[in-house]
Amino acid sequence: MTVLSIVVAALGGVTALLGIYYALRALNADLVLLGACALLAVGWVVLGLALGLRDLAGGIPPDRVTLYGYLLTALLMTVGGGWVGLFERSRWGSLVIAIGALVSVVLLMRLHQIWPGGFA
């Protein structure tokens, strides 16, 4: 799980930096930024599937609702940010993608704080 978490954190950081760069340069979201957002969403899906399979195998987390709530929120923030970036054709769409990516990175850090046993 640690490798997946590092990959998701790196994707979130790159997406956030790209979104901030696009917003500062007054660029709308293009395929590069939207692709980074899509890769981040795929990373969250893979991490969620890995955690779900681990949960089914018997590694029961103390609070499943919070775990899956964090996973779903991070995925929805990423997909929602990409959706807004796709249809808001200004710098603000790029900024929304950056904020969504930053929120997903914070949610990933919180997952590690809540489950320090290495579950996330």
Secondary structure as GFF3:
##gff-version 3
##sequence-region A 1 120
A	DSSP	alpha_helix	2	24	.	.	.	ID=ss1
A	DSSP	alpha_helix	31	56	.	.	.	ID=ss2
A	DSSP	alpha_helix	64	87	.	.	.	ID=ss3
A	DSSP	alpha_helix	91	114	.	.	.	ID=ss4
###
